[in-house]
């Protein structure tokens, strides 16, 4: 089984070699795609957003304008910084702040589906953050600190674990059938393998394919004509799933990190 797995990995590496230089850029774009979509949605639905914040969430008039404006500015600027790889640490913290502020501002902090999806989006951001660790220098070299390499390993572990929450939420949502049960079990097994870092690239590839297909068929917002609000929710879920796919692509590109079964196995 081990020999078969190694041969299959060699074959995939051979056919995937032409795409390797482009995967990091693609993954970064997909990870921040949901923030671009969200900022565009707020801009195009500005009056509706203001009405919701003031009437449903009881934001004072000036505060609602400020809240939405800051969210738009941070999402656009920080997402662009992630793509062009400039000031990434501050950009990632800014996007994480947007996730938290929107959960509180829109009253979705206790919405389980929203919570799990945004954990996965944060997982993608954490994977990007782990990439920046090797480039940063310690500010206070004389003080005892966690090395950048160790910090990167912990971030990669956290990113792997956070990424799988979107699939876990999707696996238990909706109507059940024997086919869905089988697919869900395979997906949950792949999630477990990603979390512990066992054949992590293989498992991430499976989840990229599975989530991409699931996203097209389940979150097909372009086919919804009768409900304005349903189309918006499906589009929001579609782009959040794209961001999670981007996180898995970055995992495929960078590997699971030192705190994983795959890496520990190399030491023995």
For each residue, the residues with C-beta under 8 A, 3 or more apart:
1: 4 5
2: 5 6
3: 6 7
4: 1 7 8
5: 1 2 8 9 199 202
6: 2 3 9 10
7: 3 4 10 11
8: 4 5 11 12
9: 5 6 12 13 201 202
10: 6 7 13 14
11: 7 8 14 15
12: 8 9 15 16 205
13: 9 10 16 17
14: 10 11 17
15: 11 12
16: 12 13 19 20
17: 13 14 20
18:
19: 16 22 23
20: 16 17 23 253
21: 24
22: 19 25 26
23: 19 20 26 27 249 250 252 253
24: 21 27 28 250 253 254
25: 22 28 29 83
26: 22 23 29 30 246 249
27: 23 24 30 31 124 246 247 249 250 253
28: 24 25 31 32 82 83 85 128 246 250
29: 25 26 32 33 83 246
30: 26 27 33 242 243 245 246 249
31: 27 28 82 121 124 125 127 128 243 246 247 250
32: 28 29 35 36 78 79 82 83 95 243 246
33: 29 30 36 37 239 242 243 246
34: 37 38 121 236 239 240 242 243
35: 32 38 39 75 76 78 79 95 98
36: 32 33 39 40 75 76 79
37: 33 34 40 41 235 236 239
38: 34 35 41 42 71 75 236 239
39: 35 36 42 43 71 72 75 76 79
40: 36 37 43 44
41: 37 38 44 45 232 235 236
42: 38 39 45 46 49 68 71 72
43: 39 40 46 72
44: 40 41
45: 41 42 48 49
46: 42 43 49 50 68
47: 50 51
48: 45 51 52
49: 42 45 46 52 53 68
50: 46 47 53 54 64 65 68
51: 47 48 54 55
52: 48 49 55 56 57 106
53: 49 50 56 57 59 64 67 68 105
54: 50 51 57 58 59 60 61 64
55: 51 52 58
56: 52 53 107
57: 52 53 54 64 105 106 107
58: 54 55
59: 53 54 63 64 67 105
60: 54 63 64
61: 54 64 65
62: 65 66
63: 59 60 66 67
64: 50 53 54 57 59 60 61 67 68
65: 50 61 62 68 69
66: 62 63 69 70
67: 53 59 63 64 70 71 101 105
68: 42 46 49 50 53 64 65 71 72
69: 65 66 72 73
70: 66 67 73 74
71: 38 39 42 67 68 74 75 98 101 102
72: 39 42 43 68 69 75 76
73: 69 70 76 77
74: 70 71 77 78 94 95 97 98
75: 35 36 38 39 71 72 78 79 95 98
76: 35 36 39 72 73 79 80
77: 73 74 80 81 91 94
78: 32 35 74 75 81 82 90 91 92 94 95 98
79: 32 35 36 39 75 76 82 83 91 95
80: 76 77 83 84
81: 77 78 84 85 86 87 88 90 91
82: 28 31 32 78 79 85 88 91 92 95 128
83: 25 28 29 32 79 80
84: 80 81
85: 28 81 82 88
86: 81 91
87: 81 90 91
88: 81 82 85 91 92 128 129 131 132
89: 92 93 129 132 136
90: 78 81 87 93 94
91: 77 78 79 81 82 86 87 88 94 95
92: 78 82 88 89 95 96 125 126 128 129 132
93: 89 90 96 97
94: 74 77 78 90 91 97 98
95: 32 35 74 75 78 79 82 91 92 98 99 125
96: 92 93 99 100 122 125
97: 74 93 94 100 101
98: 35 71 74 75 78 94 95 101 102
99: 95 96 102 103 118 121 122
100: 96 97 103 104
101: 67 71 97 98 104 105
102: 71 98 99 105 106 108
103: 99 100 106 108 109 114 115 118
104: 100 101 107 109
105: 53 57 59 67 101 102
106: 52 57 102 103
107: 56 57 104
108: 102 103 111 114 115
109: 103 104 115
110: 115
111: 108 114 115
112: 115 116 169
113: 116 117 169 173
114: 103 108 111 117 118
115: 103 108 109 110 111 112 118 119
116: 112 113 119 120 165 166 168 169
117: 113 114 120 121 165 166 169 237 240 241 244
118: 99 103 114 115 121 122 240
119: 115 116 122 123 162 165 166
120: 116 117 123 124 162 163 164 165 166 167 240 243 244 247
121: 31 34 99 117 118 124 125 240 243 244 247
122: 96 99 118 119 125 126 162
123: 119 120 126 127 158 159 160 161 162 163 164 165 244 247
124: 27 31 120 121 127 128 159 163 243 244 246 247 250
125: 31 92 95 96 121 122 128 129
126: 92 122 123 129 130 155 158 159 162
127: 31 123 124 130 131 155 156 159 160 163 247 250 251 254
128: 28 31 82 88 92 124 125 131 132 250
129: 88 89 92 125 126 132 133 155 159
130: 126 127 133 152 155 156 159 254 257
131: 88 127 128 134 152 250 254
132: 88 89 92 128 129 135 136
133: 129 130 136 148 149 151 152 155
134: 131 148 149 152
135: 132
136: 89 132 133 148
137:
138: 141 145 148
139:
140: 143 145
141: 138
142:
143: 140
144:
145: 138 140
146: 150 151 154
147: 150 151
148: 133 134 136 138 151 152
149: 133 134 152 153 258
150: 146 147 153 154
151: 133 146 147 148 154 155
152: 130 131 133 134 148 149 155 156 257
153: 149 150 156 157 257 258 259
154: 146 150 151 157 158 259
155: 126 127 129 130 133 151 152 158 159 257
156: 127 130 152 153 159 160 254 256 257 258 259 260
157: 153 154 160 161 197 257 259 260
158: 123 126 154 155 161 162
159: 123 124 126 127 129 130 155 156 162 163 247 251
160: 123 127 156 157 163 164 194 195 197 200 251 256 257 260
161: 123 157 158 164 195
162: 119 120 122 123 126 158 159 165
163: 120 123 124 127 159 160 166 194 244 247 248 251
164: 120 123 160 161 167 168 191 194 195 207
165: 116 117 119 120 123 162 168 169
166: 116 117 119 120 163 169 170 211 240 241 244
167: 120 164 170 171 187 188 191 207 210 211 244
168: 116 164 165 171 172 188 191
169: 112 113 116 117 165 166 172 173
170: 166 167 173 211 214 218
171: 167 168 184 187 188
172: 168 169 184
173: 113 169 170
174: 180
175: 180
176: 180 181
177: 180 181
178: 181 182
179: 182 183
180: 174 175 176 177 183 184
181: 176 177 178 184 185
182: 178 179 185 186
183: 179 180 186 187 210
184: 171 172 180 181 187 188
185: 181 182 188 189
186: 182 183 189 190 206
187: 167 171 183 184 190 191 206 207 210
188: 167 168 171 184 185 191 192
189: 185 186 192 193
190: 186 187 193 194 203 206 207 210
191: 164 167 168 187 188 194 195 203 207
192: 188 189 195 196
193: 189 190 196 197 198 199 200 202 203
194: 160 163 164 190 191 197 200 203 204 207 248 251 256
195: 160 161 164 191 192
196: 192 193 260 261
197: 157 160 193 194 200 256 257 259 260 261 262 263
198: 193 203 260 261 262
199: 5 193 202 203 262
200: 160 193 194 197 203 204 251 255 256 260 262
201: 9 204 205 251 252 255 256
202: 5 9 193 199 205 206
203: 190 191 193 194 198 199 200 206 207
204: 194 200 201 207 208 248 249 251 252
205: 12 201 202 208 209 248 252
206: 186 187 190 202 203 209 210
207: 164 167 187 190 191 194 203 204 210 211 248
208: 204 205 211 212 245 248 249 252
209: 205 206 212 213
210: 167 183 187 190 206 207 213 214
211: 166 167 170 207 208 214 215 241 244 245 248
212: 208 209 215 216 245
213: 209 210 216 217
214: 170 210 211 217 218 241
215: 211 212 218 219 238 241 242 245
216: 212 213 219 220
217: 213 214 220
218: 170 214 215 237
219: 215 216 234 235 237 238 241
220: 216 217 223 224 234 238
221: 224 231 232 234 235 238
222:
223: 220
224: 220 221 227 230 231 234
225: 231
226: 230
227: 224 230 231
228: 231 232
229: 232 233
230: 224 226 227 233 234
231: 221 224 225 227 228 234 235
232: 41 221 228 229 235 236
233: 229 230 236 237
234: 219 220 221 224 230 231 237 238
235: 37 41 219 221 231 232 238 239
236: 34 37 38 41 232 233 239 240
237: 117 218 219 233 234 240 241
238: 215 219 220 221 234 235 241 242
239: 33 34 37 38 235 236 242 243
240: 34 117 118 120 121 166 236 237 243 244
241: 117 166 211 214 215 219 237 238 244 245
242: 30 33 34 215 238 239 245 246
243: 30 31 32 33 34 120 121 124 239 240 246 247
244: 117 120 121 123 124 163 166 167 211 240 241 247 248
245: 30 208 211 212 215 241 242 248 249
246: 26 27 28 29 30 31 32 33 124 242 243 249 250
247: 27 31 120 121 123 124 127 159 163 243 244 250 251
248: 163 194 204 205 207 208 211 244 245 251 252
249: 23 26 27 30 204 208 245 246 252 253
250: 23 24 27 28 31 124 127 128 131 246 247 253 254
251: 127 159 160 163 194 200 201 204 247 248 254 255 256
252: 23 201 204 205 208 248 249
253: 20 23 24 27 249 250
254: 24 127 130 131 156 250 251 257
255: 200 201 251 260 262 263
256: 156 160 194 197 200 201 251 260 262 263
257: 130 152 153 155 156 157 160 197 254 260 263
258: 149 153 156 263
259: 153 154 156 157 197 263
260: 156 157 160 196 197 198 200 255 256 257 263 264
261: 196 197 198 264 265
262: 197 198 199 200 255 256 265 266
263: 197 255 256 257 258 259 260 266 267
264: 260 261 267 268
265: 261 262 268
266: 262 263
267: 263 264
268: 264 265
